[in-house]
Every structure is written in structure tokens, then in C-alpha cells.
Amino acid sequence: MIPSAPPAHGGSSLPWVRLRSAGSGPNLFKRMLAEADPKIRSGDIAAVYDKTGAPYGIAVYNDRSLIALRLISRESAAAFNIADFFKRQITRAVSLRRDVLKLDSAADAYRLVHDHGDGLPGLVADRYGGYIALEFYSRGMYMLADKIEDAFREHFPTAKFVRRASKYTETMEGFSIKRDSGALHKTRITENGVVFEVNLTGGYKTGFFCDQRDNRLAASRFAKGKNVLDVCSYTGGFGIFAKKTGGAEDVICVELDAEASAMSQKNASLNHVKVESVCVDAFPYMRQAAQNSKRFGLVILDPHKLIASREGWEEGAQKYRDLNRLALALVEEGGVFVTSSCSGLVSASDLQQFLRTATGAAGRRVQVFAKTGAGPDHPYASDYPEGEYLKTLWCRVF
């Protein structure tokens, strides 16, 4: 039975939740809950018990979200201390990046915390030089932002913090980040010798996509002397690497977002290289390019998340097929095509099937010679394979 007074820790007590059932992963949904402490509130850290009343673990609770509990620890409530928990998890996360992966030698921008992969569900943290951008996907994690920042300061004592969340997350999770409309935090980072400016309060996610760091460098190795097309280029990452590091002849960066497209031009100037930034929808641009018989020795296709829900799966899948078909038509004979999906609901086999369909529709033959994903600073938990969200296929086209 659940005790009327929850187990104590540190002179306080945790509210409790009892489960009706449990899945194999760390997310526990509303339908899995049997009953909850009358005192519990959304955002609380809760002691979780299974249907028999046995201790199950510690979780972040939110009755407004479909994910009612995000499991963070298997400790007993009596042994759990939230400050110690964050200190331990963040120390482990920082050690992976600094001691194991030794990322400081390659860049001053990388992911510090990757959600479930680092045992901190509902939180993403990216380092950008002297800043740490915290993106929250959970009301509970946001309510604990001060403790999270304290834990990071043990490793980055002079860091400045920026807190972010999408409007969608704020609505679904029931919290609101105070935004100063006059504040604009920009900083410059260096990644494998290439400089980028990052808007920490604007743009997508935390302002930059550290997940493609290794892929940007790898793609540049196929760029020497080539005409390069970077489709859905955001702030010019692949294209600028192709020009500065790879020695590309000409580079065109295609991006619909006007602010991001303008920043790609600025980033090119920071690196003393010239790229052509075109602010336009990728679909009509590639159709027109094909009609004009344009061909490129290296084409990179890295669209934003096109499938965000199971309800939108087929519509998004068709966009992936169409984008890949149009891009394949622009690759010169024997050229290289790099195609990615960052949709967590798209598996590696799904992306291969999209490519297969697109290949047939484009009348091309494709050799897939490599498969990659996000950089190793984006680990995923074995019980949460959805964390392996980025898939990239490397192809030669005939």
C-alpha cells in the first residue's frame, strides 16, 4: 500500500504517484497512472510506486501533458536529493564531452545535455562559447532551472545562461519563459576552424545545429573544385564548410527563412569566403534549376523536421520523397548527394525507402556508401531509441 506520508528526504517529502501499468521506456503516460497524491502539482518531482505499492523510481510530474511522468531516477524517495541528482548527471554529461570525446579541441560549441540520453528528460543544453543555451521541453525541468544552472557553474563558472522553449512546448506543458523583447544575445563560435555567428534568442532550437558538426566536415571533403548546392541551408553550415574547408568552386545556399539566409551571408563574410545565399522555397527553386539544366557535383539536403506527429506522417513522408527526387535531378553524373532527416518518427529504414522511391521517380541510380547520424555529443539511451533522431545517407549518383 502507498504510505499516507510519503518517504522523507532532506527534511522534506515528495508527493507520490501510483502506476496502473508501466512500459519499457522512461516516459509514463496518463493512461498508465492509477492514482496520485492530492497534494501533487504539475512540475513536481514525484515518488513513483508500481501497482503493488513497491518503489518504482523518481519522476517529473505533469498532469497537463500526455507524458504525465518523465522518469529521472530509480532511487528510493528516501535517498533522493534533487541538487545532488543534477550535480551527478551534469558532471557525467560534461565529462563525456570533455574527457571522453575531447570536443574542446574541435569546437567551442557542442551539446552538453541531450534529454534522455543524459538522463535529464525534458532538457537540452548547448554550449556556445561563453554561453549555455538551455531549451526546456518539460514544465518540471523549467521550474528547476536555477538548480540546473548551479550544477553547470561547477564546470563553467563564468558561463552566461539563455533559457528557451518553443511556444508549442510552453502551451502543452503549461509554463512560460519570460522574454525580453529588447534582448538580443549573439555570439561567435568556432567549429573545426570555421566561424559562425549564433543568435541565442532567435532562430530554431537553441540557435544552431551542433548535431551536424561531424557531417559538415565530412561533406566538405567531397567539395574540392565542385559546384555545391546546400538545400535548406539554415545559416550556411554545410555550404560554408564546403567553400572554406573543402575548396568548392561555387556554393549556393537555399533557405526560406529570411533571417537565417541573411546570417549565412554574414557567416560567409566572417570566414572570408563567398557563397550565394538564395532566400526562396526549396521546391520551386529546385524545379526551376532542373529546367535550366543546372547540375552540381555535391548536393546536400538537410530539411527541418517534416514529420512532427503520427497524424502528419504521410504528408511529411511525401515531402521527403519530393525533396529527394528534386535534389537527385540536380546531381551531376558521378556526383555526391548527402540527404538527412531529423524527424524522430522517421527511422533509418524509412529514409532509405524515401530515397529509393525518389531515385526511381528521378530516373537515377544511387549508390549508398555511408550512413551516419548526429555527433557523439548527442547520445541516446538504450531504453529510448527515439533519441537517435538524425539520419544521414551518403550517396553517389549516376
Backbone torsions as a table, in degrees:
resi	resn	phi	psi	omega
1	MET	NA	151.3	176.3
2	ILE	-74.1	129.9	178.4
3	PRO	-67.4	144.6	179.6
4	SER	-65.7	-29.5	173.9
5	ALA	-111.8	115.2	-177.3
6	PRO	-60.8	156.0	178.3
7	PRO	-54.4	140.7	-177.3
8	ALA	-90.6	151.3	171.3
9	HIS	-149.4	131.7	176.4
10	GLY	57.9	30.2	178.4
11	GLY	83.9	-0.3	178.0
12	SER	-127.2	176.5	-179.5
13	SER	-130.7	149.5	178.0
14	LEU	-94.8	138.0	170.1
15	PRO	-65.8	158.5	-173.3
16	TRP	-119.6	160.0	173.2
17	VAL	-138.9	136.3	175.2
18	ARG	-110.2	138.4	-176.6
19	LEU	-90.8	147.6	168.6
20	ARG	-87.3	-37.0	179.2
21	SER	-156.7	169.7	179.1
22	ALA	-144.4	145.8	177.6
23	GLY	-94.1	-168.1	-177.9
24	SER	-89.1	-13.2	-176.4
25	GLY	-103.3	-177.4	-176.2
26	PRO	-83.9	-10.8	179.2
27	ASN	-93.7	129.6	179.1
28	LEU	-116.4	123.4	-172.6
29	PHE	-93.9	165.8	-174.7
30	LYS	-54.2	-40.8	-177.4
31	ARG	-64.1	-16.1	-178.5
32	MET	-87.8	-6.5	-176.2
33	LEU	-91.4	139.1	176.8
34	ALA	-97.1	-51.6	179.2
35	GLU	-157.6	162.7	-178.1
36	ALA	-139.0	153.4	176.1
37	ASP	-54.4	129.4	178.7
38	PRO	-58.1	-22.1	-177.4
39	LYS	-87.4	-7.4	-173.9
40	ILE	-71.5	145.8	179.1
41	ARG	-130.3	152.9	178.7
42	SER	-58.0	132.1	-177.8
43	GLY	98.5	-9.6	-179.8
44	ASP	-71.2	152.4	166.0
45	ILE	-84.4	127.2	-172.2
46	ALA	-121.6	146.2	168.9
47	ALA	-83.5	127.3	-175.6
48	VAL	-109.7	135.3	178.4
49	TYR	-122.6	147.8	177.6
50	ASP	-78.4	-176.1	-173.5
51	LYS	-66.5	-18.8	178.3
52	THR	-90.3	-6.6	-177.2
53	GLY	95.2	1.3	178.6
54	ALA	-78.1	145.2	178.9
55	PRO	-57.6	134.0	-178.9
56	TYR	-112.7	-32.7	179.1
57	GLY	154.0	-164.7	180.0
58	ILE	-119.8	137.3	-176.6
59	ALA	-144.3	160.1	171.5
60	VAL	-90.6	127.9	-172.6
61	TYR	-104.9	141.0	172.7
62	ASN	-154.6	109.2	-178.2
63	ASP	-78.8	-5.2	177.3
64	ARG	-87.3	-19.2	-174.6
65	SER	-98.5	150.5	173.1
66	LEU	-61.4	-34.8	173.3
67	ILE	-86.5	94.5	-173.6
68	ALA	-73.4	-31.1	179.9
69	LEU	-135.0	130.1	172.7
70	ARG	-111.1	108.7	-174.4
71	LEU	-70.3	127.9	-179.3
72	ILE	-116.5	-18.0	-177.6
73	SER	-158.4	152.5	173.7
74	ARG	-101.1	9.7	178.0
75	GLU	-65.4	159.5	171.6
76	SER	-78.2	155.8	-179.0
77	ALA	-61.6	-33.7	-178.1
78	ALA	-65.6	-29.6	-176.3
79	ALA	-95.0	-7.7	-170.4
80	PHE	-85.5	134.3	173.5
81	ASN	-135.0	122.7	-170.9
82	ILE	-65.9	-38.3	179.2
83	ALA	-65.6	-42.4	177.5
84	ASP	-64.2	-37.6	180.0
85	PHE	-61.1	-50.0	-179.9
86	PHE	-64.3	-39.9	178.2
87	LYS	-59.0	-44.6	-178.8
88	ARG	-67.5	-48.2	-176.1
89	GLN	-66.6	-41.1	-178.4
90	ILE	-72.6	-34.3	174.8
91	THR	-61.9	-43.2	177.6
92	ARG	-63.0	-42.1	-178.4
93	ALA	-64.8	-45.8	179.9
94	VAL	-64.9	-39.5	-179.8
95	SER	-62.3	-38.4	177.6
96	LEU	-58.8	-45.6	-176.9
97	ARG	-72.3	-41.1	-174.0
98	ARG	-88.1	-47.6	-171.8
99	ASP	-87.6	-38.7	-176.5
100	VAL	-89.5	-54.4	-176.6
101	LEU	-84.7	-20.2	178.7
102	LYS	52.6	48.9	-175.6
103	LEU	-72.0	-21.5	-179.6
104	ASP	-60.5	-22.9	179.9
105	SER	-78.3	-17.1	-177.3
106	ALA	-106.4	-30.8	-173.7
107	ALA	-160.0	158.3	170.4
108	ASP	-107.7	22.0	175.5
109	ALA	-137.1	122.6	177.5
110	TYR	-167.1	165.3	179.3
111	ARG	-76.9	129.6	178.4
112	LEU	-96.2	-35.4	178.3
113	VAL	-136.8	128.8	-179.3
114	HIS	-121.0	69.4	166.8
115	ASP	52.7	-131.4	-178.7
116	HIS	-59.4	-30.1	-177.8
117	GLY	-60.6	-25.6	177.0
118	ASP	-112.5	16.4	176.8
119	GLY	71.1	23.6	-179.5
120	LEU	-131.4	68.8	-176.4
121	PRO	-61.4	136.9	-179.2
122	GLY	91.5	5.7	-178.9
123	LEU	-135.5	133.7	168.5
124	VAL	-125.5	136.6	177.7
125	ALA	-132.7	127.4	177.9
126	ASP	-119.8	136.0	174.9
127	ARG	-91.1	130.1	173.7
128	TYR	-128.8	89.8	-178.0
129	GLY	59.9	-119.5	-179.4
130	GLY	-86.6	6.1	179.5
131	TYR	-111.2	151.8	168.2
132	ILE	-125.0	118.0	178.6
133	ALA	-93.2	122.4	178.8
134	LEU	-104.7	119.9	175.8
135	GLU	-110.1	126.3	-174.3
136	PHE	-105.7	134.1	174.4
137	TYR	-115.9	5.3	-174.3
138	SER	-140.3	133.0	176.5
139	ARG	-58.3	-42.8	-177.9
140	GLY	-62.3	-43.6	178.2
141	MET	-64.0	-39.2	179.0
142	TYR	-63.9	-39.7	179.3
143	MET	-64.3	-20.4	-180.0
144	LEU	-103.4	18.4	-174.7
145	ALA	-57.4	-38.5	-179.0
146	ASP	-62.6	-42.8	179.3
147	LYS	-67.0	-36.5	177.9
148	ILE	-63.5	-45.3	179.5
149	GLU	-64.8	-38.7	177.0
150	ASP	-59.3	-41.5	-179.4
151	ALA	-66.7	-37.7	178.0
152	PHE	-67.8	-33.5	-176.9
153	ARG	-64.3	-20.7	175.8
154	GLU	-65.5	-25.2	-178.6
155	HIS	-107.2	-27.7	179.5
156	PHE	-130.8	75.8	-170.6
157	PRO	-63.1	-24.7	-177.7
158	THR	-104.9	8.4	-175.7
159	ALA	-65.2	145.7	170.9
160	LYS	-105.2	141.6	-173.3
161	PHE	-110.5	141.8	173.7
162	VAL	-124.2	128.6	-179.7
163	ARG	-103.5	134.5	-176.2
164	ARG	-138.4	154.1	170.1
165	ALA	-163.5	149.0	176.7
166	SER	-75.7	155.7	176.9
167	LYS	-61.0	-34.6	178.4
168	TYR	-62.1	-47.0	-180.0
169	THR	-63.1	-43.5	-179.5
170	GLU	-60.2	-40.7	179.2
171	THR	-67.5	-45.6	-176.9
172	MET	-70.6	-35.3	-175.1
173	GLU	-94.7	-17.1	176.3
174	GLY	80.5	47.5	172.7
175	PHE	-147.1	168.2	-178.3
176	SER	-144.0	125.1	177.4
177	ILE	-85.1	130.2	178.3
178	LYS	-68.8	124.0	-178.4
179	ARG	-114.5	128.6	175.6
180	ASP	-91.2	109.3	-174.7
181	SER	-62.4	-21.8	-179.5
182	GLY	-90.4	-10.4	-176.4
183	ALA	-81.3	136.8	176.1
184	LEU	-142.1	106.0	-177.2
185	HIS	-101.2	110.0	175.2
186	LYS	-121.3	145.7	177.4
187	THR	-145.4	164.7	177.5
188	ARG	-112.0	138.6	179.5
189	ILE	-123.5	163.0	175.9
190	THR	-125.9	126.8	-179.1
191	GLU	-126.9	111.5	-179.7
192	ASN	49.5	41.8	175.9
193	GLY	86.0	-1.7	179.9
194	VAL	-107.7	135.9	-175.7
195	VAL	-98.8	137.2	175.7
196	PHE	-134.3	145.4	170.7
197	GLU	-95.8	136.1	-177.4
198	VAL	-120.0	128.1	173.8
199	ASN	-90.7	106.0	-173.2
200	LEU	-76.4	-16.2	-178.9
201	THR	-111.1	-1.5	179.5
202	GLY	-131.3	-170.3	179.6
203	GLY	71.4	-161.6	-175.7
204	TYR	-101.3	153.4	179.6
205	LYS	51.4	-121.4	179.6
206	THR	-100.8	11.2	175.8
207	GLY	111.9	-15.1	-177.9
208	PHE	-157.4	162.4	-179.3
209	PHE	-113.6	89.0	179.2
210	CYS	-67.0	-20.8	-175.4
211	ASP	-63.1	-25.4	-177.8
212	GLN	-94.6	10.4	-175.9
213	ARG	-52.5	-54.9	-177.3
214	ASP	-66.5	-35.7	-179.9
215	ASN	-69.9	-34.8	176.7
216	ARG	-61.0	-45.2	179.8
217	LEU	-66.3	-42.3	-178.7
218	ALA	-64.2	-41.2	-179.1
219	ALA	-65.1	-33.5	-178.0
220	SER	-62.8	-22.6	-179.1
221	ARG	-70.3	-13.3	178.4
222	PHE	-102.6	8.6	-169.7
223	ALA	-96.9	-15.5	-170.2
224	LYS	-55.6	122.4	177.6
225	GLY	71.5	7.4	-175.2
226	LYS	-100.4	156.3	164.4
227	ASN	-85.0	128.1	-171.2
228	VAL	-119.4	136.9	174.8
229	LEU	-118.4	120.0	179.2
230	ASP	-109.0	103.8	-174.4
231	VAL	-96.8	134.4	-172.5
232	CYS	60.4	57.0	-166.0
233	SER	-82.1	-11.3	-175.0
234	TYR	53.4	-116.4	-177.9
235	THR	-97.4	21.2	170.2
236	GLY	92.0	17.4	-173.5
237	GLY	-53.6	-59.3	-178.0
238	PHE	-64.3	-43.5	-176.1
239	GLY	-64.8	-42.3	-179.1
240	ILE	-69.5	-37.9	173.9
241	PHE	-61.3	-42.0	-179.6
242	ALA	-60.3	-37.7	-178.2
243	LYS	-78.3	-51.2	-173.2
244	LYS	-76.5	-47.9	-175.9
245	THR	-89.6	-36.2	-173.9
246	GLY	-91.3	-17.0	-180.0
247	GLY	75.5	35.4	178.3
248	ALA	-64.3	152.1	177.2
249	GLU	-73.0	-59.9	178.1
250	ASP	-134.8	147.9	-178.8
251	VAL	-133.5	131.0	173.5
252	ILE	-117.5	126.3	177.5
253	CYS	-108.6	118.5	-177.8
254	VAL	-106.1	121.4	-176.4
255	GLU	-150.2	131.6	-177.1
256	LEU	-78.1	-33.4	-178.3
257	ASP	-72.3	119.0	-174.0
258	ALA	-63.8	-40.9	-179.2
259	GLU	-65.6	-43.0	179.2
260	ALA	-65.6	-40.1	179.8
261	SER	-63.0	-41.0	177.9
262	ALA	-65.2	-36.7	179.9
263	MET	-68.8	-29.2	177.2
264	SER	-64.2	-35.2	176.3
265	GLN	-66.9	-41.0	178.3
266	LYS	-64.6	-42.1	179.2
267	ASN	-63.5	-37.1	176.1
268	ALA	-62.1	-42.7	179.0
269	SER	-64.1	-38.9	178.5
270	LEU	-59.9	-29.1	-178.4
271	ASN	-100.2	6.2	177.0
272	HIS	58.2	40.5	175.2
273	VAL	-128.8	164.9	-179.6
274	LYS	-115.4	124.3	170.6
275	VAL	-130.0	156.4	176.7
276	GLU	-98.7	116.2	179.2
277	SER	-99.6	121.3	-177.8
278	VAL	-115.4	117.5	-179.9
279	CYS	-91.8	98.4	-173.8
280	VAL	-162.6	157.9	173.6
281	ASP	-66.5	133.7	-175.2
282	ALA	-64.5	-33.1	-176.1
283	PHE	-62.8	-57.7	179.4
284	PRO	-66.6	-30.8	179.4
285	TYR	-62.3	-46.8	-177.6
286	MET	-70.0	-34.3	175.8
287	ARG	-61.9	-45.1	-179.6
288	GLN	-65.6	-40.3	179.1
289	ALA	-61.3	-40.0	178.7
290	ALA	-65.5	-41.3	178.9
291	GLN	-63.1	-31.0	178.8
292	ASN	-88.2	8.6	176.8
293	SER	60.3	33.2	176.1
294	LYS	-78.0	141.7	177.9
295	ARG	-137.6	150.3	-176.3
296	PHE	-132.8	143.5	178.9
297	GLY	-77.2	-21.3	177.3
298	LEU	-142.2	123.3	176.8
299	VAL	-122.7	128.0	177.4
300	ILE	-115.1	129.7	179.4
301	LEU	-122.6	111.1	-175.5
302	ASP	-135.1	72.0	-176.3
303	PRO	-73.3	162.2	173.3
304	HIS	-67.4	177.3	-178.6
305	LYS	-63.3	113.6	-178.0
306	LEU	-94.3	-14.1	177.7
307	ILE	-127.4	105.4	-177.2
308	ALA	-102.9	-14.4	-178.5
309	SER	-149.0	161.0	179.1
310	ARG	-66.1	-30.5	179.3
311	GLU	-66.2	-30.9	-178.9
312	GLY	-97.6	15.1	-172.8
313	TRP	-62.3	-50.7	-173.7
314	GLU	-68.4	-38.8	177.8
315	GLU	-62.6	-44.1	178.4
316	GLY	-66.5	-38.6	178.9
317	ALA	-61.2	-40.0	179.0
318	GLN	-65.9	-34.9	176.1
319	LYS	-64.6	-40.7	176.9
320	TYR	-61.1	-44.2	-179.9
321	ARG	-62.4	-44.7	-177.4
322	ASP	-66.6	-44.0	178.9
323	LEU	-61.2	-43.5	-179.9
324	ASN	-67.5	-38.2	177.6
325	ARG	-62.1	-46.2	-179.3
326	LEU	-65.2	-40.8	-179.0
327	ALA	-67.2	-40.3	-179.6
328	LEU	-60.7	-33.8	-179.2
329	ALA	-66.6	-16.4	-176.9
330	LEU	-99.1	-2.8	-179.0
331	VAL	-85.5	129.0	179.2
332	GLU	-69.3	161.4	179.8
333	GLU	-56.1	121.6	-179.1
334	GLY	82.1	5.5	-179.8
335	GLY	-78.5	173.6	-176.7
336	VAL	-108.2	136.0	178.3
337	PHE	-123.2	126.1	179.1
338	VAL	-117.1	117.7	-176.7
339	THR	-125.8	137.3	-175.0
340	SER	-129.0	157.8	167.6
341	SER	-136.4	130.1	176.6
342	CYS	-106.7	12.7	178.6
343	SER	-80.2	120.7	-179.5
344	GLY	-62.3	-26.7	-179.2
345	LEU	-81.4	-4.2	176.7
346	VAL	-99.9	120.3	178.4
347	SER	-84.5	169.3	176.7
348	ALA	-60.6	-38.9	179.3
349	SER	-69.1	-33.3	175.7
350	ASP	-61.8	-46.3	-179.2
351	LEU	-62.1	-40.0	177.5
352	GLN	-63.1	-36.6	178.4
353	GLN	-69.6	-39.4	175.0
354	PHE	-57.9	-45.0	-179.2
355	LEU	-64.6	-40.9	179.8
356	ARG	-60.5	-45.9	179.1
357	THR	-63.5	-43.9	-179.5
358	ALA	-64.0	-37.4	179.6
359	THR	-61.5	-45.6	178.6
360	GLY	-63.8	-42.6	-178.7
361	ALA	-67.0	-31.6	-179.7
362	ALA	-84.6	-10.1	-179.3
363	GLY	68.8	32.4	-179.7
364	ARG	-114.2	167.0	172.3
365	ARG	-116.6	133.2	-173.0
366	VAL	-125.7	131.5	169.5
367	GLN	-103.9	120.5	174.7
368	VAL	-89.8	115.2	-175.9
369	PHE	-109.1	-4.8	176.5
370	ALA	-162.0	154.4	174.2
371	LYS	-132.1	131.5	178.1
372	THR	-137.2	178.4	178.5
373	GLY	-142.6	-148.0	177.9
374	ALA	-72.2	160.9	176.4
375	GLY	-62.0	163.1	-176.3
376	PRO	-67.8	-9.0	173.5
377	ASP	-79.5	4.6	175.2
378	HIS	-117.3	61.0	-177.8
379	PRO	-67.8	157.2	174.4
380	TYR	-125.6	149.3	-178.0
381	ALA	-79.6	144.0	-178.0
382	SER	-62.9	-26.9	178.3
383	ASP	-94.8	8.8	177.3
384	TYR	-142.1	70.4	-176.0
385	PRO	-64.7	-16.0	177.3
386	GLU	-61.0	-18.2	178.7
387	GLY	-68.9	-15.0	175.9
388	GLU	-87.7	70.8	-168.2
389	TYR	-86.5	-31.5	-174.0
390	LEU	-91.3	126.3	177.1
391	LYS	-126.4	134.4	-179.4
392	THR	-133.9	132.0	177.7
393	LEU	-111.7	136.4	-179.4
394	TRP	-111.6	122.7	-169.6
395	CYS	-132.6	152.2	166.6
396	ARG	-111.9	136.7	-169.1
397	VAL	-117.7	135.8	178.5
398	PHE	-128.2	NA	NA
